[in-house]
Amino acid sequence: MAGQSIQYLIHPLGLSIRAMQWGMSGPSVLLIHGLGSRCEAWDGTASRLAALGLRCIAIDTPGHGLSCKGADFDFSAAGHVRLIEAVCDELGEEKVDLVASSLGGLHAAAFTAKKPGRLRTLALIGSVGLAAMTPERRNWTATYLHDMSREGTRSRLQRGVFDPNLFSEAYFEETFRMNNSAGAAASFAAISRYYAGSINDDVQLDALAAVSAHVPTLLLWGKDDPTVTYDVALQAIGRLPGGTLIGIEGTKHMPQIERPGISARHISRHIAKKSSLALPSELQRVKGEPVVEVIEYR
């Protein structure tokens, strides 16, 4: 997962948050990762978006990567809405294009619902928070958050893609080290309690539907996603006026890692609808790529 980037610390809400940036100019895209992940998960997609003239900024959310850790942060949707707004303020961004994956999608959807004026567009990738989770699904996640062993880390990353070779040994080791750094266990324990107890209180589909006519929404999904299944996206798109669903064949939970070219193509096209971004002709489908299903709700 190669790409040119810079990284630095910001301090929204007085917290220490790592930011990674691809591109020095152009419309600003804020990237929010999923549970147990970090900024580097965006490398393949963000580097391609930057090459198209976008300035992509990813953050490690609290408890993750190289950002602050511990149980004091409010890990609910409301806590992340405050964080995302403070990040935008510190970065000096009045409006952003927001792209988020998995649990980050719940946070991004909540921010969109609460602060629609701060967004140009929204893209959700395999997003949690568009439908209630079963007790079994919540308990499964709550349980694995207490296992950040090397093998547990490896198996969870590999579960999200078809080709385990997409991750190097260095990536596995770095993720393991970050997820076992000081304060990480307390963070994951707090998130585990949130999953087991109140995450279904934060389902965002109704609130997102109320603003989606004003904030164009893209759902980008692997059609073989074992974590948030494709039928969740199919049901959600019918509630989002002006929304678009991109379903990618032969792809699991992390299209931004497994299909960075396809992800960048459709995210950039989505963003271009609300910006002056000029797309080059080479954004056409590449021979041999998986089939993409496009569903638009008018």
Backbone as CSV, one residue per row, in Angstrom:
resi,resn,N_x,N_y,N_z,CA_x,CA_y,CA_z,C_x,C_y,C_z
1,MET,0.851,-1.191,0.000,0.000,0.000,0.000,0.882,1.235,0.000
2,ALA,1.403,1.570,-1.180,2.353,2.658,-1.269,1.636,3.974,-1.522
3,GLY,2.300,5.077,-1.196,1.760,6.400,-1.457,2.567,7.445,-0.729
4,GLN,2.662,8.627,-1.323,3.381,9.724,-0.697,2.459,10.419,0.299
5,SER,2.933,10.639,1.495,2.111,11.290,2.510,3.003,12.010,3.505
6,ILE,2.389,12.912,4.241,3.030,13.531,5.392,2.140,13.246,6.593
7,GLN,2.687,13.392,7.803,1.871,13.207,8.994,2.278,14.192,10.074
8,TYR,1.313,14.485,10.950,1.535,15.494,11.978,0.481,15.306,13.066
9,LEU,0.674,15.976,14.175,-0.289,15.933,15.276,-1.164,17.175,15.262
10,ILE,-2.447,16.986,15.564,-3.355,18.095,15.820,-3.962,17.871,17.200
11,HIS,-4.621,18.893,17.740,-5.103,18.790,19.126,-6.547,19.284,19.273
12,PRO,-7.486,18.695,18.543,-8.895,19.057,18.716,-9.398,18.623,20.080
13,LEU,-10.188,19.482,20.714,-10.736,19.204,22.052,-9.619,18.950,23.067
14,GLY,-8.403,19.402,22.785,-7.280,19.174,23.676,-6.696,17.778,23.605
15,LEU,-7.139,16.973,22.639,-6.659,15.608,22.476,-5.485,15.580,21.502
16,SER,-4.640,14.578,21.636,-3.534,14.389,20.697,-3.993,13.419,19.604
17,ILE,-4.130,13.936,18.385,-4.674,13.174,17.269,-3.674,13.193,16.119
18,ARG,-3.312,12.004,15.622,-2.429,11.948,14.458,-3.234,12.150,13.182
19,ALA,-2.698,12.995,12.294,-3.260,13.195,10.967,-2.239,12.765,9.926
20,MET,-2.706,12.162,8.855,-1.870,11.805,7.714,-2.485,12.457,6.486
21,GLN,-1.656,13.060,5.660,-2.160,13.848,4.534,-1.499,13.437,3.233
22,TRP,-2.331,13.331,2.193,-1.895,13.065,0.824,-2.360,14.237,-0.022
23,GLY,-1.459,14.896,-0.719,-1.820,16.041,-1.551,-1.707,17.342,-0.785
24,MET,-1.243,18.372,-1.469,-1.011,19.653,-0.821,-2.050,20.709,-1.188
25,SER,-2.906,20.433,-2.151,-3.884,21.428,-2.574,-5.125,20.717,-3.103
26,GLY,-6.165,21.512,-3.371,-7.406,20.965,-3.898,-8.469,20.849,-2.825
27,PRO,-9.686,20.448,-3.207,-10.766,20.245,-2.230,-10.323,19.277,-1.130
28,SER,-10.704,19.582,0.102,-10.250,18.789,1.247,-11.192,17.630,1.522
29,VAL,-10.606,16.447,1.642,-11.342,15.219,1.921,-10.891,14.707,3.283
30,LEU,-11.816,14.535,4.212,-11.503,13.999,5.538,-11.867,12.525,5.568
31,LEU,-10.920,11.687,5.994,-11.063,10.234,5.975,-11.117,9.691,7.400
32,ILE,-12.131,8.887,7.695,-12.324,8.327,9.031,-12.308,6.800,8.929
33,HIS,-11.377,6.158,9.620,-11.215,4.704,9.538,-12.224,3.969,10.423
34,GLY,-12.159,2.644,10.374,-13.042,1.806,11.160,-12.403,1.301,12.442
35,LEU,-13.100,0.400,13.109,-12.690,-0.124,14.401,-11.386,-0.908,14.294
36,GLY,-10.423,-0.579,15.152,-9.149,-1.286,15.194,-8.213,-0.922,14.059
37,SER,-8.556,0.087,13.271,-7.764,0.459,12.113,-6.964,1.726,12.396
38,ARG,-6.452,2.350,11.318,-5.605,3.542,11.461,-5.447,4.216,10.109
39,CYS,-4.743,5.354,10.112,-4.621,6.176,8.907,-4.123,5.410,7.697
40,GLU,-3.154,4.519,7.905,-2.523,3.838,6.771,-3.493,3.006,5.938
41,ALA,-4.642,2.673,6.502,-5.632,1.899,5.750,-6.116,2.648,4.510
42,TRP,-5.942,3.974,4.487,-6.408,4.785,3.371,-5.343,4.986,2.295
43,ASP,-4.145,4.485,2.501,-3.006,4.860,1.656,-3.266,4.645,0.168
44,GLY,-3.695,3.446,-0.218,-3.888,3.146,-1.631,-4.932,4.027,-2.286
45,THR,-6.052,4.245,-1.603,-7.122,5.068,-2.153,-6.780,6.548,-2.094
46,ALA,-6.249,7.006,-0.955,-5.964,8.432,-0.786,-4.868,8.909,-1.722
47,SER,-3.846,8.085,-1.942,-2.782,8.500,-2.858,-3.319,8.675,-4.273
48,ARG,-4.274,7.842,-4.666,-4.893,7.973,-5.988,-5.773,9.213,-6.049
49,LEU,-6.509,9.493,-4.986,-7.332,10.695,-4.949,-6.463,11.953,-5.002
50,ALA,-5.340,11.932,-4.292,-4.431,13.074,-4.318,-3.893,13.313,-5.719
51,ALA,-3.622,12.234,-6.446,-3.123,12.362,-7.820,-4.158,12.998,-8.735
52,LEU,-5.421,12.965,-8.337,-6.495,13.576,-9.114,-6.768,15.017,-8.710
53,GLY,-5.999,15.532,-7.734,-6.146,16.929,-7.343,-6.897,17.172,-6.054
54,LEU,-7.018,16.162,-5.219,-7.680,16.306,-3.922,-6.653,16.312,-2.794
55,ARG,-6.973,17.006,-1.709,-6.118,17.012,-0.519,-6.797,16.137,0.528
56,CYS,-6.259,14.951,0.751,-6.877,13.955,1.632,-6.200,13.972,2.995
57,ILE,-6.997,14.061,4.044,-6.481,14.069,5.408,-7.202,12.983,6.201
58,ALA,-6.449,11.992,6.668,-6.992,10.937,7.522,-6.573,11.202,8.962
59,ILE,-7.392,10.775,9.891,-7.020,10.857,11.306,-7.098,9.473,11.936
60,ASP,-6.243,9.256,12.935,-6.423,8.138,13.858,-7.405,8.609,14.918
61,THR,-8.561,7.972,15.022,-9.512,8.382,16.047,-9.011,7.945,17.427
62,PRO,-9.502,8.548,18.510,-9.028,8.195,19.848,-9.088,6.685,20.092
63,GLY,-8.014,6.173,20.714,-7.901,4.747,20.979,-7.227,3.972,19.874
64,HIS,-6.888,4.641,18.778,-6.366,3.962,17.595,-5.042,4.565,17.125
65,GLY,-4.275,3.740,16.405,-3.064,4.225,15.756,-2.117,4.904,16.728
66,LEU,-1.733,6.127,16.382,-0.814,6.907,17.215,-1.513,8.059,17.926
67,SER,-2.843,8.026,17.956,-3.593,9.056,18.683,-3.711,8.690,20.162
68,CYS,-4.297,9.614,20.926,-4.447,9.436,22.375,-5.266,8.182,22.678
69,LYS,-4.983,7.606,23.826,-5.666,6.375,24.233,-6.099,6.464,25.692
70,GLY,-7.046,5.623,26.051,-7.590,5.615,27.397,-9.105,5.568,27.340
71,ALA,-9.742,5.460,28.507,-11.191,5.282,28.574,-11.957,6.587,28.732
72,ASP,-11.259,7.735,28.770,-11.933,8.989,29.091,-12.747,9.563,27.935
73,PHE,-12.399,9.229,26.712,-13.110,9.785,25.559,-14.529,9.206,25.481
74,ASP,-15.461,10.002,24.970,-16.827,9.537,24.730,-16.847,8.822,23.383
75,PHE,-16.892,7.491,23.394,-16.790,6.707,22.170,-18.122,6.535,21.443
76,SER,-19.164,7.222,21.891,-20.456,7.162,21.214,-20.435,8.022,19.951
77,ALA,-21.532,7.984,19.194,-21.649,8.841,18.012,-21.526,10.307,18.390
78,ALA,-22.158,10.696,19.497,-22.113,12.106,19.917,-20.683,12.563,20.194
79,GLY,-19.894,11.699,20.821,-18.506,12.050,21.095,-17.713,12.249,19.824
80,HIS,-17.964,11.431,18.817,-17.235,11.550,17.556,-17.739,12.717,16.717
81,VAL,-19.004,13.100,16.856,-19.491,14.309,16.181,-18.718,15.524,16.680
82,ARG,-18.560,15.615,17.991,-17.792,16.734,18.554,-16.348,16.704,18.065
83,LEU,-15.770,15.496,18.021,-14.387,15.367,17.573,-14.233,15.794,16.113
84,ILE,-15.082,15.297,15.221,-14.955,15.625,13.802,-15.121,17.120,13.569
85,GLU,-16.057,17.736,14.263,-16.220,19.184,14.111,-14.969,19.922,14.579
86,ALA,-14.410,19.485,15.702,-13.200,20.133,16.217,-12.017,19.910,15.287
87,VAL,-11.930,18.736,14.661,-10.870,18.468,13.680,-11.002,19.437,12.506
88,CYS,-12.217,19.584,11.977,-12.431,20.509,10.866,-12.052,21.934,11.255
89,ASP,-12.418,22.332,12.465,-12.079,23.676,12.936,-10.569,23.857,13.017
90,GLU,-9.872,22.875,13.598,-8.428,23.008,13.755,-7.712,23.010,12.405
91,LEU,-8.238,22.253,11.459,-7.638,22.219,10.119,-8.014,23.439,9.288
92,GLY,-8.947,24.259,9.809,-9.374,25.447,9.080,-10.291,25.150,7.913
93,GLU,-11.049,24.058,8.008,-11.917,23.624,6.919,-13.373,23.911,7.269
94,GLU,-13.967,24.874,6.574,-15.371,25.184,6.795,-16.261,24.065,6.272
95,LYS,-15.871,23.506,5.087,-16.604,22.392,4.501,-15.613,21.351,4.007
96,VAL,-15.993,20.078,4.123,-15.152,18.986,3.640,-16.007,17.976,2.885
97,ASP,-15.340,17.160,2.078,-15.926,15.921,1.599,-15.520,14.856,2.612
98,LEU,-16.476,14.135,3.152,-16.231,13.197,4.242,-16.358,11.768,3.722
99,VAL,-15.320,10.964,3.946,-15.289,9.564,3.524,-14.973,8.724,4.752
100,ALA,-15.762,7.682,5.004,-15.583,6.923,6.234,-15.915,5.457,6.027
101,SER,-15.215,4.612,6.786,-15.340,3.162,6.649,-15.838,2.529,7.935
102,SER,-16.724,1.534,7.819,-17.140,0.672,8.920,-17.656,1.485,10.110
103,LEU,-17.084,1.323,11.306,-17.551,2.092,12.458,-17.366,3.582,12.226
104,GLY,-16.326,3.965,11.495,-16.162,5.372,11.146,-17.336,5.906,10.357
105,GLY,-18.018,5.026,9.605,-19.192,5.444,8.867,-20.332,5.868,9.774
106,LEU,-20.492,5.188,10.896,-21.496,5.607,11.872,-21.187,7.012,12.358
107,HIS,-19.912,7.255,12.684,-19.514,8.577,13.172,-19.734,9.645,12.101
108,ALA,-19.377,9.323,10.854,-19.523,10.284,9.767,-20.994,10.565,9.475
109,ALA,-21.832,9.532,9.509,-23.259,9.730,9.279,-23.872,10.601,10.371
110,ALA,-23.457,10.381,11.610,-23.967,11.200,12.715,-23.539,12.657,12.561
111,PHE,-22.285,12.869,12.138,-21.809,14.229,11.912,-22.599,14.890,10.791
112,THR,-22.861,14.153,9.720,-23.629,14.684,8.601,-25.031,15.084,9.038
113,ALA,-25.649,14.225,9.843,-27.007,14.504,10.310,-27.059,15.731,11.211
114,LYS,-26.024,15.915,12.026,-25.993,17.025,12.982,-25.452,18.313,12.366
115,LYS,-24.515,18.189,11.436,-23.821,19.359,10.897,-23.794,19.316,9.366
116,PRO,-24.930,19.228,8.701,-24.920,19.076,7.241,-24.263,20.241,6.513
117,GLY,-24.273,21.421,7.121,-23.661,22.580,6.491,-22.151,22.522,6.420
118,ARG,-21.527,21.560,7.128,-20.075,21.436,7.109,-19.579,20.483,6.019
119,LEU,-20.504,19.898,5.251,-20.121,18.906,4.248,-20.519,19.340,2.838
120,ARG,-19.670,18.950,1.872,-20.064,18.996,0.470,-20.686,17.664,0.075
121,THR,-19.988,16.568,0.403,-20.478,15.232,0.067,-20.111,14.261,1.191
122,LEU,-20.775,13.112,1.171,-20.501,12.042,2.132,-20.351,10.734,1.369
123,ALA,-19.327,9.947,1.727,-19.166,8.599,1.172,-18.967,7.631,2.332
124,LEU,-19.777,6.590,2.371,-19.717,5.583,3.426,-19.311,4.250,2.817
125,ILE,-18.312,3.595,3.416,-17.767,2.343,2.906,-18.035,1.230,3.916
126,GLY,-18.866,0.250,3.544,-19.166,-0.853,4.456,-19.572,-0.364,5.832
127,SER,-20.436,0.620,5.866,-20.673,1.388,7.088,-21.541,0.675,8.124
128,VAL,-21.080,0.721,9.350,-21.907,0.416,10.520,-22.868,1.593,10.714
129,GLY,-23.990,1.354,11.395,-24.856,2.448,11.801,-26.006,2.755,10.869
130,LEU,-26.178,1.967,9.789,-27.321,2.156,8.911,-28.445,1.180,9.231
131,ALA,-28.159,0.216,10.087,-29.164,-0.758,10.532,-28.759,-1.252,11.915
132,ALA,-29.739,-1.658,12.696,-29.448,-2.192,14.028,-28.690,-3.514,13.903
133,MET,-27.783,-3.754,14.837,-27.025,-4.999,14.877,-27.768,-6.038,15.714
134,THR,-27.623,-7.291,15.331,-28.176,-8.370,16.141,-27.381,-8.486,17.442
135,PRO,-27.971,-9.061,18.480,-27.201,-9.279,19.703,-25.946,-10.111,19.465
136,GLU,-26.043,-11.102,18.582,-24.883,-11.950,18.296,-23.753,-11.133,17.687
137,ARG,-24.097,-10.248,16.762,-23.078,-9.422,16.107,-22.441,-8.458,17.096
138,ARG,-23.241,-7.841,17.951,-22.698,-6.914,18.945,-21.795,-7.646,19.932
139,ASN,-22.223,-8.807,20.380,-21.427,-9.559,21.353,-20.139,-10.086,20.743
140,TRP,-20.184,-10.481,19.471,-18.977,-10.951,18.796,-17.923,-9.852,18.773
141,THR,-18.337,-8.635,18.396,-17.393,-7.516,18.350,-16.917,-7.148,19.743
142,ALA,-17.845,-7.095,20.688,-17.461,-6.742,22.052,-16.438,-7.718,22.617
143,THR,-16.573,-8.990,22.239,-15.640,-10.009,22.736,-14.268,-9.877,22.099
144,TYR,-14.218,-9.701,20.763,-12.903,-9.675,20.112,-12.097,-8.439,20.478
145,LEU,-12.762,-7.384,20.949,-12.031,-6.183,21.344,-11.120,-6.416,22.544
146,HIS,-11.309,-7.545,23.209,-10.418,-7.895,24.326,-9.273,-8.801,23.877
147,ASP,-9.224,-9.098,22.584,-8.139,-9.933,22.044,-7.376,-9.146,20.986
148,MET,-6.287,-8.496,21.388,-5.441,-7.768,20.451,-4.101,-8.486,20.287
149,SER,-4.148,-9.811,20.368,-2.956,-10.615,20.137,-2.520,-10.503,18.677
150,ARG,-1.318,-10.965,18.385,-0.862,-10.959,16.988,-1.801,-11.773,16.105
151,GLU,-2.189,-12.951,16.575,-3.036,-13.804,15.751,-4.428,-13.202,15.587
152,GLY,-4.962,-12.619,16.676,-6.265,-11.978,16.585,-6.245,-10.800,15.622
153,THR,-5.182,-10.005,15.700,-5.031,-8.866,14.798,-4.948,-9.343,13.354
154,ARG,-4.141,-10.349,13.116,-3.973,-10.876,11.764,-5.302,-11.405,11.199
155,SER,-6.014,-12.207,11.985,-7.238,-12.844,11.482,-8.312,-11.809,11.172
156,ARG,-8.403,-10.748,11.964,-9.420,-9.723,11.711,-9.100,-8.938,10.438
157,LEU,-7.845,-8.599,10.236,-7.480,-7.900,9.009,-7.739,-8.780,7.793
158,GLN,-7.340,-10.043,7.883,-7.525,-10.946,6.742,-8.994,-11.222,6.460
159,ARG,-9.836,-11.170,7.474,-11.273,-11.407,7.281,-11.893,-10.352,6.371
160,GLY,-11.294,-9.162,6.319,-11.888,-8.070,5.559,-11.556,-8.052,4.088
161,VAL,-10.688,-8.971,3.621,-10.271,-9.001,2.214,-10.191,-10.452,1.734
162,PHE,-10.187,-10.638,0.426,-10.022,-11.975,-0.128,-8.550,-12.391,-0.156
163,ASP,-7.662,-11.451,-0.437,-6.241,-11.757,-0.602,-5.453,-11.315,0.626
164,PRO,-5.047,-12.253,1.502,-4.317,-11.868,2.715,-2.960,-11.246,2.420
165,ASN,-2.443,-11.446,1.200,-1.153,-10.880,0.850,-1.198,-9.372,0.627
166,LEU,-2.396,-8.795,0.675,-2.504,-7.342,0.602,-1.832,-6.675,1.801
167,PHE,-1.705,-7.415,2.901,-1.070,-6.895,4.107,0.312,-7.514,4.263
168,SER,1.306,-6.668,4.447,2.660,-7.171,4.679,2.810,-7.595,6.136
169,GLU,3.863,-8.353,6.420,4.161,-8.716,7.809,4.404,-7.469,8.641
170,ALA,5.031,-6.467,8.030,5.284,-5.219,8.753,3.970,-4.536,9.133
171,TYR,2.974,-4.598,8.242,1.677,-3.981,8.534,0.995,-4.696,9.697
172,PHE,1.023,-6.038,9.681,0.459,-6.798,10.797,1.141,-6.412,12.108
173,GLU,2.460,-6.379,12.100,3.212,-6.104,13.327,2.962,-4.676,13.819
174,GLU,2.935,-3.731,12.896,2.703,-2.342,13.281,1.314,-2.170,13.886
175,THR,0.310,-2.816,13.273,-1.049,-2.742,13.815,-1.102,-3.363,15.204
176,PHE,-0.478,-4.527,15.360,-0.432,-5.180,16.663,0.205,-4.262,17.705
177,ARG,1.329,-3.641,17.374,2.032,-2.771,18.324,1.181,-1.562,18.699
178,MET,0.548,-0.949,17.712,-0.288,0.215,17.997,-1.484,-0.156,18.862
179,ASN,-2.096,-1.307,18.578,-3.285,-1.715,19.318,-2.968,-2.297,20.690
180,ASN,-1.685,-2.375,21.023,-1.268,-2.809,22.359,-0.407,-1.769,23.059
181,SER,-0.430,-0.547,22.565,0.330,0.524,23.202,-0.391,1.004,24.460
182,ALA,0.270,1.837,25.236,-0.264,2.276,26.529,-1.636,2.930,26.372
183,GLY,-2.596,2.444,27.132,-3.945,2.986,27.117,-4.875,2.352,26.106
184,ALA,-4.328,1.565,25.158,-5.173,0.984,24.113,-6.189,0.005,24.688
185,ALA,-5.774,-0.822,25.631,-6.696,-1.807,26.203,-7.893,-1.124,26.866
186,ALA,-7.641,-0.010,27.553,-8.742,0.721,28.185,-9.684,1.309,27.141
187,SER,-9.127,1.797,26.027,-9.961,2.323,24.947,-10.842,1.223,24.370
188,PHE,-10.241,0.071,24.044,-11.007,-1.003,23.435,-12.037,-1.576,24.406
189,ALA,-11.727,-1.571,25.691,-12.707,-2.023,26.677,-13.919,-1.090,26.705
190,ALA,-13.657,0.220,26.596,-14.756,1.188,26.568,-15.594,1.025,25.306
191,ILE,-14.938,0.802,24.165,-15.673,0.579,22.920,-16.459,-0.727,23.003
192,SER,-15.892,-1.740,23.643,-16.586,-3.009,23.832,-17.880,-2.809,24.622
193,ARG,-17.823,-2.009,25.664,-19.026,-1.733,26.454,-20.064,-0.998,25.604
194,TYR,-19.603,-0.110,24.752,-20.506,0.622,23.853,-21.202,-0.336,22.898
195,TYR,-20.455,-1.260,22.307,-21.058,-2.244,21.412,-22.064,-3.114,22.146
196,ALA,-21.680,-3.600,23.298,-22.547,-4.511,24.038,-23.797,-3.811,24.551
197,GLY,-23.676,-2.500,24.828,-24.765,-1.804,25.481,-25.618,-0.905,24.611
198,SER,-25.014,0.086,23.936,-25.842,1.160,23.381,-25.597,1.502,21.917
199,ILE,-24.809,0.725,21.181,-24.528,1.117,19.800,-25.788,1.204,18.951
200,ASN,-26.782,0.355,19.233,-28.007,0.407,18.428,-28.825,1.667,18.683
201,ASP,-28.534,2.362,19.774,-29.178,3.656,20.008,-28.671,4.711,19.032
202,ASP,-27.547,4.434,18.376,-26.913,5.397,17.478,-27.128,5.083,15.997
203,VAL,-28.070,4.215,15.666,-28.372,3.961,14.252,-28.774,5.279,13.588
204,GLN,-28.176,5.577,12.427,-28.269,6.912,11.838,-29.125,7.020,10.591
205,LEU,-29.737,5.935,10.117,-30.380,5.983,8.807,-31.498,7.021,8.745
206,ASP,-32.359,7.089,9.739,-33.453,8.060,9.714,-32.908,9.490,9.686
207,ALA,-31.939,9.766,10.543,-31.375,11.120,10.612,-30.635,11.473,9.333
208,LEU,-29.930,10.493,8.759,-29.203,10.740,7.525,-30.168,10.963,6.369
209,ALA,-31.251,10.201,6.330,-32.249,10.360,5.268,-32.838,11.766,5.266
210,ALA,-32.930,12.373,6.447,-33.531,13.703,6.560,-32.675,14.793,5.914
211,VAL,-31.378,14.544,5.751,-30.486,15.578,5.199,-29.838,15.166,3.889
212,SER,-30.066,13.925,3.446,-29.310,13.416,2.302,-29.634,14.143,1.007
213,ALA,-30.803,14.771,0.901,-31.114,15.545,-0.301,-30.187,16.751,-0.421
214,HIS,-29.614,17.193,0.698,-28.728,18.357,0.710,-27.257,17.966,0.732
215,VAL,-26.961,16.748,1.144,-25.584,16.246,1.177,-25.546,14.968,0.339
216,PRO,-25.105,15.034,-0.905,-25.062,13.833,-1.749,-24.295,12.700,-1.063
217,THR,-24.903,11.527,-1.032,-24.350,10.403,-0.281,-24.027,9.234,-1.205
218,LEU,-22.817,8.726,-1.076,-22.362,7.547,-1.809,-22.196,6.398,-0.824
219,LEU,-22.756,5.243,-1.143,-22.497,4.012,-0.412,-21.595,3.154,-1.287
220,LEU,-20.412,2.812,-0.786,-19.437,2.006,-1.515,-19.260,0.703,-0.751
221,TRP,-19.587,-0.427,-1.380,-19.714,-1.682,-0.639,-19.098,-2.856,-1.390
222,GLY,-18.428,-3.739,-0.674,-18.077,-5.035,-1.216,-19.296,-5.934,-1.189
223,LYS,-19.599,-6.573,-2.306,-20.804,-7.398,-2.362,-20.659,-8.676,-1.554
224,ASP,-19.421,-9.013,-1.136,-19.180,-10.186,-0.298,-18.775,-9.791,1.120
225,ASP,-19.169,-8.607,1.540,-18.811,-8.111,2.874,-19.398,-9.029,3.950
226,PRO,-18.543,-9.655,4.797,-19.062,-10.528,5.842,-19.382,-9.767,7.133
227,THR,-18.975,-8.510,7.201,-19.108,-7.739,8.433,-20.379,-6.908,8.440
228,VAL,-20.578,-6.115,7.397,-21.834,-5.383,7.191,-22.311,-5.792,5.799
229,THR,-23.263,-6.687,5.743,-23.605,-7.349,4.484,-24.224,-6.382,3.472
230,TYR,-24.108,-6.772,2.213,-24.547,-5.907,1.108,-26.038,-5.590,1.188
231,ASP,-26.838,-6.473,1.760,-28.269,-6.198,1.854,-28.562,-4.986,2.728
232,VAL,-27.656,-4.679,3.679,-27.808,-3.456,4.483,-27.740,-2.236,3.574
233,ALA,-26.784,-2.238,2.650,-26.654,-1.125,1.710,-27.845,-1.049,0.764
234,LEU,-28.317,-2.208,0.287,-29.461,-2.230,-0.621,-30.708,-1.652,0.043
235,GLN,-30.888,-1.949,1.316,-32.046,-1.419,2.038,-31.876,0.063,2.332
236,ALA,-30.640,0.480,2.635,-30.400,1.874,2.994,-30.547,2.812,1.809
237,ILE,-30.106,2.403,0.630,-30.071,3.340,-0.504,-31.468,3.834,-0.872
238,GLY,-32.465,3.014,-0.650,-33.829,3.424,-0.943,-34.367,4.485,-0.010
239,ARG,-33.608,4.788,1.045,-34.016,5.816,2.007,-33.246,7.118,1.831
240,LEU,-32.318,7.155,0.865,-31.411,8.299,0.746,-31.622,9.005,-0.595
241,PRO,-32.499,10.003,-0.651,-32.760,10.714,-1.908,-31.471,11.272,-2.505
242,GLY,-31.277,11.010,-3.791,-30.070,11.483,-4.454,-28.848,10.645,-4.180
243,GLY,-29.014,9.542,-3.458,-27.882,8.696,-3.100,-27.498,7.743,-4.218
244,THR,-26.265,7.245,-4.141,-25.748,6.276,-5.104,-25.106,5.128,-4.348
245,LEU,-25.389,3.907,-4.788,-24.770,2.712,-4.222,-23.866,2.081,-5.276
246,ILE,-22.616,1.840,-4.892,-21.666,1.128,-5.731,-21.370,-0.205,-5.038
247,GLY,-21.775,-1.301,-5.667,-21.514,-2.639,-5.135,-20.442,-3.320,-5.961
248,ILE,-19.358,-3.752,-5.331,-18.205,-4.294,-6.047,-18.156,-5.810,-5.882
249,GLU,-18.190,-6.517,-6.982,-18.098,-7.976,-6.960,-16.726,-8.417,-6.437
250,GLY,-16.696,-9.598,-5.803,-15.427,-10.174,-5.364,-14.673,-9.318,-4.370
251,THR,-15.405,-8.630,-3.517,-14.798,-7.684,-2.577,-15.487,-7.818,-1.233
252,LYS,-14.701,-7.741,-0.164,-15.253,-7.891,1.183,-15.458,-6.542,1.871
253,HIS,-14.942,-6.391,3.103,-15.321,-5.262,3.954,-14.483,-4.005,3.750
254,MET,-13.353,-4.118,3.059,-12.464,-2.965,2.959,-12.116,-2.644,1.505
255,PRO,-13.078,-2.171,0.714,-12.781,-1.823,-0.680,-11.654,-0.809,-0.820
256,GLN,-11.498,0.087,0.159,-10.442,1.094,0.070,-9.052,0.458,0.093
257,ILE,-8.952,-0.761,0.639,-7.699,-1.510,0.644,-7.678,-2.535,-0.479
258,GLU,-8.787,-3.251,-0.640,-8.836,-4.352,-1.606,-8.997,-3.863,-3.052
259,ARG,-9.720,-2.750,-3.232,-9.971,-2.197,-4.572,-9.720,-0.686,-4.562
260,PRO,-8.490,-0.250,-4.293,-8.240,1.187,-4.186,-8.503,1.953,-5.472
261,GLY,-8.238,1.333,-6.637,-8.490,2.016,-7.900,-9.967,2.284,-8.118
262,ILE,-10.781,1.244,-7.902,-12.228,1.403,-8.044,-12.751,2.388,-7.000
263,SER,-12.270,2.276,-5.776,-12.730,3.168,-4.713,-12.424,4.619,-5.046
264,ALA,-11.187,4.893,-5.455,-10.806,6.267,-5.791,-11.610,6.789,-6.970
265,ARG,-11.859,5.933,-7.952,-12.609,6.368,-9.136,-14.003,6.844,-8.756
266,HIS,-14.707,6.026,-7.967,-16.095,6.372,-7.662,-16.198,7.462,-6.598
267,ILE,-15.273,7.501,-5.654,-15.269,8.600,-4.680,-14.994,9.922,-5.378
268,SER,-14.017,9.945,-6.288,-13.684,11.196,-6.982,-14.828,11.656,-7.871
269,ARG,-15.497,10.723,-8.536,-16.653,11.095,-9.347,-17.762,11.682,-8.478
270,HIS,-17.940,11.097,-7.320,-18.947,11.590,-6.382,-18.598,13.003,-5.914
271,ILE,-17.362,13.217,-5.538,-16.922,14.532,-5.069,-17.017,15.570,-6.179
272,ALA,-16.724,15.156,-7.407,-16.720,16.088,-8.536,-18.094,16.710,-8.779
273,LYS,-19.143,16.056,-8.313,-20.480,16.598,-8.493,-20.668,17.918,-7.740
274,LYS,-19.871,18.124,-6.685,-20.042,19.311,-5.839,-18.777,20.183,-5.795
275,SER,-17.844,19.970,-6.710,-16.611,20.766,-6.702,-16.182,21.042,-8.133
276,SER,-15.107,21.801,-8.256,-14.569,22.130,-9.578,-13.543,21.104,-10.031
277,LEU,-13.497,19.952,-9.365,-12.529,18.916,-9.699,-12.712,18.465,-11.147
278,ALA,-11.627,18.542,-11.923,-11.649,18.100,-13.313,-11.073,16.693,-13.385
279,LEU,-11.885,15.743,-13.819,-11.463,14.351,-13.829,-10.810,13.987,-15.159
280,PRO,-9.670,13.311,-15.121,-9.024,12.892,-16.361,-9.754,11.728,-17.014
281,SER,-9.488,11.530,-18.293,-10.194,10.498,-19.048,-9.856,9.092,-18.584
282,GLU,-8.691,8.904,-17.922,-8.291,7.552,-17.564,-9.057,6.968,-16.378
283,LEU,-10.083,7.667,-15.925,-10.885,7.133,-14.835,-11.918,6.109,-15.316
284,GLN,-11.700,5.534,-16.460,-12.592,4.500,-16.949,-12.229,3.156,-16.306
285,ARG,-13.154,2.208,-16.438,-12.929,0.868,-15.888,-11.703,0.224,-16.533
286,VAL,-10.875,-0.389,-15.700,-9.674,-1.068,-16.161,-10.015,-2.509,-16.513
287,LYS,-9.462,-3.004,-17.603,-9.732,-4.373,-18.046,-9.374,-5.371,-16.947
288,GLY,-10.273,-6.290,-16.682,-10.024,-7.311,-15.676,-10.518,-6.951,-14.286
289,GLU,-10.987,-5.718,-14.104,-11.512,-5.336,-12.795,-12.842,-6.043,-12.521
290,PRO,-13.188,-6.184,-11.225,-14.483,-6.782,-10.889,-15.644,-5.943,-11.432
291,VAL,-16.745,-6.584,-11.643,-17.953,-5.888,-12.084,-18.486,-5.019,-10.944
292,VAL,-18.933,-3.834,-11.295,-19.475,-2.903,-10.320,-20.956,-2.698,-10.602
293,GLU,-21.775,-2.861,-9.571,-23.210,-2.572,-9.676,-23.457,-1.149,-9.205
294,VAL,-24.162,-0.369,-10.001,-24.460,1.019,-9.653,-25.976,1.166,-9.498
295,ILE,-26.400,1.609,-8.326,-27.808,1.857,-8.052,-27.950,3.312,-7.609
296,GLU,-28.748,4.085,-8.327,-28.965,5.481,-7.978,-30.425,5.666,-7.548
297,TYR,-30.591,6.388,-6.467,-31.946,6.650,-5.964,-32.272,8.121,-6.206
298,ARG,-33.240,8.385,-7.011,-33.631,9.758,-7.354,-34.816,10.206,-6.515
